[in-house]
């Protein structure tokens, strides 16, 4: 039972032990404080039972939560418990909530509505213009596997459940979530992050999407959360700024169903440590004339899987890593969600 609970929470053995200690110390402390307060206010066994009950209930509802967070902070587990406390506060205030792990199979509802897919292969025949002044017209350099994909038929298709893996603020995750909000057959079922304080987790909370904290030991030396993802009926994994290498066991569990986006034209400027501003700095230092994005399948090596789509934008002499990053980010936000839709609907069409 404890092992299953540990898997639900997605924590290591050491963190699980600390969490149990937090609960134990909080429970003991609350009992002691409750006894002290009832004695201080003059309650005895002869006091009407309802008054004693109400006092103890008030301490349990409010005092326990405060003590829990204090003890959690002392044990270095505040982020874990604070996430649950926020869910509790939202529930108390009358808002709908979901507790990560305990409602693993519940996919948040998606409003009904028609989502029109845009055929990427149609755009490939023309010069692409972004609605932004930060990036000039673009050219598609490689369509690869996307070229033959077609939209799924709309009648009675089952919802495809996506998990987004991200390590940072989650700007790409936000665009993906927005893209599929009204989709009739694809939904975001989980947000996973290896950083407890990552901004993408706040996005998950605001959108009522279940979230999962990925712990390093279990990810690389355990089951890589394969059991957790299967319990949640995840069918595709989308990497959106996820900085850890994907374990082989996870790749084998989701063959051809894990994709990533890289802020450069692979195979250049890829590999371990090449992410974010490191990529853009390297591109500018090499005096490249163009950069862009590569959307690709994930294999056992960093940034190595088969390319799905590449898009380019020019690198000007006046560009800095910051200005180049803005150009590339425009491409990521605009095309990554569309490619995801094309891949998934293409693979599930009947």
ZIKALIN-V315642 format. One record per residue. N is the residue number from 1. RES is the residue in three letters. PHI is phi in radians with two decimals (NA if undefined). NEAR is the number of other ideal C-beta (glycine too) atoms within 10 Angstrom. Layout:
n=N res=RES phi=PHI near=NEAR
n=N res=RES phi=PHI near=NEAR
//
This chain:
n=1 res=UNK phi=NA near=5
n=2 res=UNK phi=-1.13 near=8
n=3 res=UNK phi=-1.11 near=9
n=4 res=UNK phi=-1.14 near=9
n=5 res=UNK phi=-1.12 near=14
n=6 res=UNK phi=-1.08 near=19
n=7 res=UNK phi=-1.16 near=18
n=8 res=UNK phi=-1.07 near=16
n=9 res=UNK phi=-1.34 near=20
n=10 res=UNK phi=1.18 near=22
n=11 res=UNK phi=-2.13 near=21
n=12 res=UNK phi=-1.37 near=17
n=13 res=UNK phi=-1.06 near=13
n=14 res=UNK phi=-1.16 near=10
n=15 res=UNK phi=-1.19 near=20
n=16 res=UNK phi=-1.07 near=18
n=17 res=UNK phi=-1.11 near=13
n=18 res=UNK phi=-1.11 near=17
n=19 res=UNK phi=-1.11 near=19
n=20 res=UNK phi=-1.11 near=13
n=21 res=UNK phi=-1.11 near=14
n=22 res=UNK phi=-1.05 near=24
n=23 res=UNK phi=-1.09 near=14
n=24 res=UNK phi=-1.13 near=11
n=25 res=UNK phi=-1.16 near=17
n=26 res=UNK phi=-1.12 near=21
n=27 res=UNK phi=-1.09 near=14
n=28 res=UNK phi=-1.13 near=12
n=29 res=UNK phi=-1.12 near=16
n=30 res=UNK phi=-1.13 near=19
n=31 res=UNK phi=-1.11 near=13
n=32 res=UNK phi=-1.15 near=10
n=33 res=UNK phi=-1.15 near=14
n=34 res=UNK phi=-1.05 near=18
n=35 res=UNK phi=-1.10 near=12
n=36 res=UNK phi=-1.14 near=10
n=37 res=UNK phi=-1.22 near=15
n=38 res=UNK phi=-1.11 near=17
n=39 res=UNK phi=-1.22 near=10
n=40 res=UNK phi=-1.13 near=8
n=41 res=UNK phi=-1.44 near=11
n=42 res=UNK phi=1.58 near=7
n=43 res=UNK phi=-1.32 near=16
n=44 res=UNK phi=-2.26 near=8
n=45 res=UNK phi=-1.15 near=6
n=46 res=UNK phi=-1.48 near=6
n=47 res=UNK phi=-1.16 near=13
n=48 res=UNK phi=-0.90 near=9
n=49 res=UNK phi=-1.03 near=9
n=50 res=UNK phi=-1.17 near=8
n=51 res=UNK phi=-1.18 near=12
n=52 res=UNK phi=-1.10 near=16
n=53 res=UNK phi=-1.13 near=10
n=54 res=UNK phi=-1.11 near=11
n=55 res=UNK phi=-1.12 near=16
n=56 res=UNK phi=-1.16 near=18
n=57 res=UNK phi=-1.14 near=10
n=58 res=UNK phi=-1.12 near=12
n=59 res=UNK phi=-1.13 near=17
n=60 res=UNK phi=-1.14 near=12
n=61 res=UNK phi=-1.27 near=11
n=62 res=UNK phi=-1.93 near=10
n=63 res=UNK phi=-1.13 near=17
n=64 res=UNK phi=-1.05 near=17
n=65 res=UNK phi=-1.11 near=17
n=66 res=UNK phi=-1.17 near=12
n=67 res=UNK phi=-1.13 near=19
n=68 res=UNK phi=-1.02 near=23
n=69 res=UNK phi=-1.18 near=18
n=70 res=UNK phi=-1.13 near=16
n=71 res=UNK phi=-1.13 near=21
n=72 res=UNK phi=-1.05 near=24
n=73 res=UNK phi=-1.10 near=14
n=74 res=UNK phi=-1.14 near=11
n=75 res=UNK phi=-1.65 near=17
n=76 res=UNK phi=1.29 near=11
n=77 res=UNK phi=-2.05 near=20
n=78 res=UNK phi=-1.03 near=18
n=79 res=UNK phi=-1.01 near=14
n=80 res=UNK phi=-1.10 near=19
n=81 res=UNK phi=-1.31 near=21
n=82 res=UNK phi=-1.15 near=15
n=83 res=UNK phi=-1.09 near=18
n=84 res=UNK phi=-1.23 near=19
n=85 res=UNK phi=-1.12 near=15
n=86 res=UNK phi=-1.13 near=13
n=87 res=UNK phi=-1.11 near=17
n=88 res=UNK phi=-1.11 near=14
n=89 res=UNK phi=-1.10 near=12
n=90 res=UNK phi=-1.17 near=15
n=91 res=UNK phi=-1.15 near=13
n=92 res=UNK phi=-1.08 near=10
n=93 res=UNK phi=-1.39 near=8
n=94 res=UNK phi=1.62 near=6
n=95 res=UNK phi=-1.65 near=10
n=96 res=UNK phi=-1.20 near=9
n=97 res=UNK phi=-2.51 near=16
n=98 res=UNK phi=-2.41 near=20
n=99 res=UNK phi=-1.65 near=15
n=100 res=UNK phi=-0.97 near=23
n=101 res=UNK phi=1.61 near=19
n=102 res=UNK phi=-1.41 near=13
n=103 res=UNK phi=-2.20 near=13
n=104 res=UNK phi=-1.05 near=20
n=105 res=UNK phi=-1.55 near=10
n=106 res=UNK phi=-1.60 near=12
n=107 res=UNK phi=-1.48 near=18
n=108 res=UNK phi=-0.98 near=15
n=109 res=UNK phi=-1.14 near=9
n=110 res=UNK phi=-1.99 near=17
n=111 res=UNK phi=-0.99 near=7
n=112 res=UNK phi=-1.26 near=7
n=113 res=UNK phi=2.87 near=9
n=114 res=UNK phi=-1.64 near=8
n=115 res=UNK phi=-1.90 near=16
n=116 res=UNK phi=-1.54 near=6
n=117 res=UNK phi=-1.38 near=15
n=118 res=UNK phi=-1.73 near=12
n=119 res=UNK phi=-1.31 near=13
n=120 res=UNK phi=-1.14 near=20
n=121 res=UNK phi=-1.12 near=14
n=122 res=UNK phi=-1.22 near=8
n=123 res=UNK phi=-1.17 near=15
n=124 res=UNK phi=-1.12 near=15
n=125 res=UNK phi=-1.42 near=7
n=126 res=UNK phi=-2.27 near=10
n=127 res=UNK phi=-1.24 near=9
n=128 res=UNK phi=-1.63 near=17
n=129 res=UNK phi=-2.04 near=10
n=130 res=UNK phi=-1.53 near=18
n=131 res=UNK phi=-1.50 near=7
n=132 res=UNK phi=-2.74 near=14
n=133 res=UNK phi=-1.49 near=7
n=134 res=UNK phi=-1.45 near=14
n=135 res=UNK phi=-2.48 near=21
n=136 res=UNK phi=-1.21 near=12
n=137 res=UNK phi=-0.97 near=11
n=138 res=UNK phi=-1.99 near=23
n=139 res=UNK phi=-2.22 near=15
n=140 res=UNK phi=-1.31 near=20
n=141 res=UNK phi=-1.75 near=14
n=142 res=UNK phi=-2.82 near=17
n=143 res=UNK phi=-1.67 near=19
n=144 res=UNK phi=0.77 near=15
n=145 res=UNK phi=-1.27 near=19
n=146 res=UNK phi=-1.30 near=22
n=147 res=UNK phi=-1.02 near=13
n=148 res=UNK phi=-1.68 near=10
n=149 res=UNK phi=-1.40 near=22
n=150 res=UNK phi=-2.27 near=12
n=151 res=UNK phi=-1.10 near=16
n=152 res=UNK phi=-1.29 near=21
n=153 res=UNK phi=-1.24 near=12
n=154 res=UNK phi=-1.50 near=10
n=155 res=UNK phi=-1.41 near=7
n=156 res=UNK phi=1.12 near=8
n=157 res=UNK phi=-1.34 near=15
n=158 res=UNK phi=-1.40 near=8
n=159 res=UNK phi=-1.15 near=15
n=160 res=UNK phi=-1.53 near=20
n=161 res=UNK phi=-1.77 near=18
n=162 res=UNK phi=-1.86 near=23
n=163 res=UNK phi=-1.96 near=24
n=164 res=UNK phi=-1.78 near=29
n=165 res=UNK phi=-1.83 near=26
n=166 res=UNK phi=-2.58 near=28
n=167 res=UNK phi=-1.96 near=20
n=168 res=UNK phi=-2.14 near=18
n=169 res=UNK phi=-1.17 near=14
n=170 res=UNK phi=1.55 near=23
n=171 res=UNK phi=-1.16 near=17
n=172 res=UNK phi=-1.18 near=22
n=173 res=UNK phi=-1.05 near=29
n=174 res=UNK phi=-1.04 near=19
n=175 res=UNK phi=-1.13 near=18
n=176 res=UNK phi=-1.16 near=23
n=177 res=UNK phi=-1.06 near=23
n=178 res=UNK phi=-1.08 near=13
n=179 res=UNK phi=-1.11 near=18
n=180 res=UNK phi=-1.81 near=21
n=181 res=UNK phi=-1.02 near=14
n=182 res=UNK phi=-1.86 near=13
n=183 res=UNK phi=-1.34 near=22
n=184 res=UNK phi=-1.45 near=17
n=185 res=UNK phi=-2.34 near=20
n=186 res=UNK phi=-2.28 near=24
n=187 res=UNK phi=-2.46 near=18
n=188 res=UNK phi=-1.48 near=25
n=189 res=UNK phi=-1.73 near=24
n=190 res=UNK phi=-2.81 near=23
n=191 res=UNK phi=-2.02 near=27
n=192 res=UNK phi=-2.04 near=28
n=193 res=UNK phi=-2.51 near=24
n=194 res=UNK phi=-1.60 near=17
n=195 res=UNK phi=-2.15 near=15
n=196 res=UNK phi=-0.99 near=15
n=197 res=UNK phi=-1.72 near=8
n=198 res=UNK phi=-1.12 near=22
n=199 res=UNK phi=-1.09 near=17
n=200 res=UNK phi=-1.10 near=27
n=201 res=UNK phi=-1.22 near=24
n=202 res=UNK phi=-1.17 near=15
n=203 res=UNK phi=-1.09 near=20
n=204 res=UNK phi=-1.03 near=28
n=205 res=UNK phi=-1.14 near=19
n=206 res=UNK phi=-1.16 near=10
n=207 res=UNK phi=-1.72 near=16
n=208 res=UNK phi=1.01 near=13
n=209 res=UNK phi=-1.82 near=22
n=210 res=UNK phi=-0.99 near=24
n=211 res=UNK phi=-2.22 near=22
n=212 res=UNK phi=-2.51 near=24
n=213 res=UNK phi=-1.60 near=20
n=214 res=UNK phi=-1.61 near=21
n=215 res=UNK phi=-1.72 near=21
n=216 res=UNK phi=-1.06 near=11
n=217 res=UNK phi=-1.07 near=12
n=218 res=UNK phi=-1.20 near=19
n=219 res=UNK phi=-1.16 near=21
n=220 res=UNK phi=-1.70 near=15
n=221 res=UNK phi=-2.10 near=10
n=222 res=UNK phi=-1.89 near=18
n=223 res=UNK phi=-1.58 near=16
n=224 res=UNK phi=1.01 near=20
n=225 res=UNK phi=1.16 near=25
n=226 res=UNK phi=-1.08 near=16
n=227 res=UNK phi=-1.10 near=13
n=228 res=UNK phi=-1.11 near=22
n=229 res=UNK phi=-1.17 near=23
n=230 res=UNK phi=-1.21 near=13
n=231 res=UNK phi=-1.07 near=14
n=232 res=UNK phi=-1.55 near=21
n=233 res=UNK phi=1.05 near=14
n=234 res=UNK phi=-1.23 near=22
n=235 res=UNK phi=-2.00 near=20
n=236 res=UNK phi=-2.32 near=21
n=237 res=UNK phi=-2.05 near=23
n=238 res=UNK phi=-1.97 near=24
n=239 res=UNK phi=-1.56 near=22
n=240 res=UNK phi=-2.29 near=26
n=241 res=UNK phi=1.41 near=23
n=242 res=UNK phi=-1.66 near=23
n=243 res=UNK phi=-1.62 near=15
n=244 res=UNK phi=-1.59 near=13
n=245 res=UNK phi=-1.21 near=14
n=246 res=UNK phi=-1.42 near=23
n=247 res=UNK phi=-1.11 near=18
n=248 res=UNK phi=-1.04 near=11
n=249 res=UNK phi=-1.09 near=14
n=250 res=UNK phi=-1.28 near=19
n=251 res=UNK phi=-1.11 near=19
n=252 res=UNK phi=-1.20 near=11
n=253 res=UNK phi=-1.30 near=19
n=254 res=UNK phi=-2.26 near=18
n=255 res=UNK phi=-1.11 near=8
n=256 res=UNK phi=1.18 near=14
n=257 res=UNK phi=-2.17 near=18
n=258 res=UNK phi=-2.16 near=20
n=259 res=UNK phi=-2.23 near=23
n=260 res=UNK phi=-2.38 near=25
n=261 res=UNK phi=-2.14 near=22
n=262 res=UNK phi=-2.13 near=25
n=263 res=UNK phi=-1.47 near=26
n=264 res=UNK phi=-2.85 near=23
n=265 res=UNK phi=-1.62 near=22
n=266 res=UNK phi=-1.07 near=20
n=267 res=UNK phi=-1.45 near=12
n=268 res=UNK phi=-1.24 near=16
n=269 res=UNK phi=1.00 near=22
n=270 res=UNK phi=-2.14 near=19
n=271 res=UNK phi=1.84 near=14
n=272 res=UNK phi=-1.05 near=10
n=273 res=UNK phi=1.45 near=8
n=274 res=UNK phi=-1.70 near=17
n=275 res=UNK phi=-2.61 near=20
n=276 res=UNK phi=0.92 near=13
n=277 res=UNK phi=-1.16 near=13
n=278 res=UNK phi=-1.08 near=13
n=279 res=UNK phi=-1.15 near=23
n=280 res=UNK phi=-1.16 near=24
n=281 res=UNK phi=-1.10 near=15
n=282 res=UNK phi=-1.15 near=16
n=283 res=UNK phi=-1.09 near=24
n=284 res=UNK phi=-1.22 near=18
n=285 res=UNK phi=-1.09 near=9
n=286 res=UNK phi=-1.43 near=12
n=287 res=UNK phi=0.98 near=8
n=288 res=UNK phi=-1.18 near=17
n=289 res=UNK phi=-1.56 near=11
n=290 res=UNK phi=-2.61 near=13
n=291 res=UNK phi=-2.42 near=27
n=292 res=UNK phi=2.77 near=26
n=293 res=UNK phi=-2.29 near=27
n=294 res=UNK phi=-2.26 near=25
n=295 res=UNK phi=-1.79 near=27
n=296 res=UNK phi=-2.58 near=23
n=297 res=UNK phi=-1.26 near=19
n=298 res=UNK phi=-1.71 near=23
n=299 res=UNK phi=-2.17 near=15
n=300 res=UNK phi=-1.30 near=12
n=301 res=UNK phi=-1.98 near=12
n=302 res=UNK phi=-1.08 near=17
n=303 res=UNK phi=0.91 near=22
n=304 res=UNK phi=-2.08 near=15
n=305 res=UNK phi=-1.10 near=21
n=306 res=UNK phi=-0.99 near=12
n=307 res=UNK phi=-1.27 near=19
n=308 res=UNK phi=-1.80 near=23
n=309 res=UNK phi=-2.71 near=27
n=310 res=UNK phi=-2.20 near=21
n=311 res=UNK phi=-2.24 near=27
n=312 res=UNK phi=-2.06 near=19
n=313 res=UNK phi=-2.50 near=24
n=314 res=UNK phi=-1.25 near=17
n=315 res=UNK phi=-1.87 near=21
n=316 res=UNK phi=-1.47 near=13
n=317 res=UNK phi=-1.10 near=7
n=318 res=UNK phi=-1.53 near=6
n=319 res=UNK phi=-1.18 near=19
n=320 res=UNK phi=-1.96 near=13
n=321 res=UNK phi=-0.96 near=16
n=322 res=UNK phi=-1.23 near=9
n=323 res=UNK phi=-1.24 near=16
n=324 res=UNK phi=-1.16 near=26
n=325 res=UNK phi=-1.05 near=19
n=326 res=UNK phi=-1.15 near=14
n=327 res=UNK phi=-1.08 near=24
n=328 res=UNK phi=-1.16 near=26
n=329 res=UNK phi=-1.14 near=18
n=330 res=UNK phi=-1.03 near=20
n=331 res=UNK phi=-1.11 near=24
n=332 res=UNK phi=-1.03 near=21
n=333 res=UNK phi=-1.12 near=18
n=334 res=UNK phi=-1.36 near=18
n=335 res=UNK phi=-1.87 near=24
n=336 res=UNK phi=-1.06 near=24
n=337 res=UNK phi=-1.03 near=21
n=338 res=UNK phi=-1.18 near=18
n=339 res=UNK phi=-1.13 near=21
n=340 res=UNK phi=-1.01 near=23
n=341 res=UNK phi=-1.07 near=23
n=342 res=UNK phi=-1.12 near=25
n=343 res=UNK phi=-1.12 near=22
n=344 res=UNK phi=-1.20 near=23
n=345 res=UNK phi=-1.20 near=20
n=346 res=UNK phi=-1.21 near=16
n=347 res=UNK phi=-1.38 near=14
n=348 res=UNK phi=-1.89 near=16
n=349 res=UNK phi=-1.21 near=12
n=350 res=UNK phi=-2.12 near=7
//
